[in-house]
């Protein structure tokens, strides 16, 4: 709100305004009119007095024929209210400053208006200073009193170097900023020196989305790696995707010559694979393999002389070959040098030496998983036995 205006020797009359606006009759003798002193629409101080009562405030002037002064803000009246008085007859209307707007110099050097501290605006829209303050350069700083009555001090511009505490604070802040900038880690990429400890259950996670993968394409995602600085060796692990097929886990060991050895965990059910030695075996796989010592000569055959033999096991199937010498009338029981888990197939073949027999001169019956009955013509001869069945 702009400041109300004040001018000299402004006095007019108004006839029976009641509690409304003053319709001005023109200036009194040797006085000036409101329209001659103030612009149209201007805010002006006014006093209105009809001899019985008086009112003062701020009015808004409308210049015309006649001019009108509206009672915009009533500051007070002789009835001790701030309401518009009723003027039933002729009233004098003149321009004067009310006590509410007169500054008073207090004993402490401050200015007050009706008990309120004066707030002085420095500068304005036209960039001109309203009040100019002088500063004693021998003092600590420029002072002012706040609304609570406490003195505050302002360090004048350009005088920072004279204040040792402020200079020290500036130096401290500069050092802190320099240390922060030189030691911080840029999250978009950089290097951390020394060890790093991650507390809590979150751990470390790397994420990489290459986008646009094509079915059948192999993608290696971001992982973790340890490098032997200056030595050329490195070890790491990462996720590998065969797009449209499966995800694999890969451990890689790198060598100074640029070659690698890999250990892969293919999909949900694939066997671990070593790039140097192939698939890894598990304990469950060993049931299909025979210890090395078991490939020695088979044990002697019950009811006959000792004979040579051997066996192999493949995928749970036992192949057994051994020799018997038959010399018993009426047939004999032959036990397998190694037991089967179920009845195997058995075939006999004569060695053809000094027995005078053909391949149809013997027969086998009563097979079980432990052995079989055997008989041959002339009750003599050496025979190769072939047995194959579940181990």
BELVEN-V769465 format. One record per residue. N is the residue number from 0. PHI is phi in whole degrees, -180 to 180 (* if undefined). Layout:
n->(N:N)
phi->(PHI:PHI)
This chain:
n->(0:1:2:3:4:5:6:7:8:9:10:11:12:13:14:15:16:17:18:19:20:21:22:23:24:25:26:27:28:29:30:31:32:33:34:35:36:37:38:39:40:41:42:43:44:45:46:47:48:49:50:51:52:53:54:55:56:57:58:59:60:61:62:63:64:65:66:67:68:69:70:71:72:73:74:75:76:77:78:79:80:81:82:83:84:85:86:87:88:89:90:91:92:93:94:95:96:97:98:99:100:101:102:103:104:105:106:107:108:109:110:111:112:113:114:115:116:117:118:119:120:121:122:123:124:125:126:127:128:129:130:131:132:133:134:135:136:137:138:139:140:141:142:143:144:145:146:147:148:149:150:151:152:153:154:155:156:157:158:159:160:161:162:163:164:165:166:167:168:169:170:171:172:173:174:175:176:177:178:179:180:181:182:183:184:185:186:187:188:189:190:191:192:193:194:195:196:197:198:199:200:201:202:203:204:205:206:207:208:209:210:211:212:213:214:215:216:217:218:219:220:221:222:223:224:225:226:227:228:229:230:231:232:233:234:235:236:237:238:239:240:241:242:243:244:245:246:247:248:249:250:251:252:253:254:255:256:257:258:259:260:261:262:263:264:265:266:267:268:269:270:271:272:273:274:275:276:277:278:279:280:281:282:283:284:285:286:287:288:289:290:291:292:293:294:295:296:297:298:299:300:301:302:303:304:305:306:307:308:309:310:311:312:313:314:315:316:317:318:319:320:321:322:323:324:325:326:327:328:329:330:331:332:333:334:335:336:337:338:339:340:341:342:343:344:345:346:347:348:349:350:351:352:353:354:355:356:357:358:359:360:361:362:363:364:365:366:367:368:369:370:371:372:373:374:375:376:377:378:379:380:381:382:383:384:385:386:387:388:389:390)
phi->(*:-66:-70:-63:-101:-135:-142:-95:57:-98:-154:-138:-117:-138:-110:44:-76:64:-105:-97:-70:-91:-89:-80:-94:110:-74:-75:-58:62:-121:-107:-87:-63:-68:-82:-106:-133:-81:-63:83:-74:-89:-137:-74:-144:-123:-126:-143:-109:93:-101:-161:-138:-141:-140:177:-122:-119:-115:-92:-115:-77:-176:-125:-84:-83:-128:-114:-82:-86:-70:-135:-90:-87:177:-158:-73:-91:60:-129:-118:-103:-67:-76:-93:-105:-83:-127:-71:-139:-86:-123:-137:-102:-155:-88:-73:-61:-63:-114:-96:-73:-119:-82:-84:-66:-88:91:-88:-103:-133:-123:52:90:-98:-64:-87:-100:-98:-84:-97:86:-160:-62:-91:65:-91:-80:-84:-129:-109:-106:-101:-121:-86:-72:-87:-86:-68:-172:-77:-111:-151:-105:-82:-64:-91:85:-99:-78:-118:-129:-119:-79:-63:-59:86:-108:-61:-67:-85:-102:-62:-66:-67:-62:-64:-68:-63:-65:-62:-63:-64:-66:-61:-64:-63:-65:-64:-67:-80:-110:-75:-104:-79:-66:-86:147:164:-135:-108:-94:88:-81:-128:-112:-104:-95:95:-90:-69:67:-116:-133:-108:-134:-148:-122:-71:70:68:-66:-106:-55:92:-80:-97:-125:-98:-91:-61:-137:-125:-145:-120:-115:-86:-56:76:-111:93:-91:-157:-139:-157:-147:-161:-95:-122:-116:-99:-54:84:-124:-163:-110:-121:-103:-129:-106:-128:-119:-101:-119:-57:-83:91:-89:-135:-120:-119:-123:-111:-115:-81:58:-77:-124:-71:-80:-57:-126:-102:-63:-92:-130:85:-69:-88:-93:-116:-55:-65:-75:-71:-67:-97:-126:-103:-55:-56:-64:-75:-86:-72:-59:-67:-73:-63:-94:-63:88:-145:-83:-63:-138:-89:-163:-156:-150:-140:-125:-140:53:82:-110:-100:-108:-125:-129:-153:-115:-126:-115:-101:-151:-122:-75:81:92:-150:-87:-116:-89:-70:-60:-132:-79:-101:-87:-153:-61:-91:-84:-131:-137:-119:-140:-73:-76:75:-109:64:-112:62:-121:-108:-71:-105:-96:-146:-153:-124:-152:66:-67:-136:-72:-103:174:-161:-93:-138:-145:-146:-66:68:56:-154:129:-107:-134:-91:-106:-117:-129:-142:-175:-63:-72)
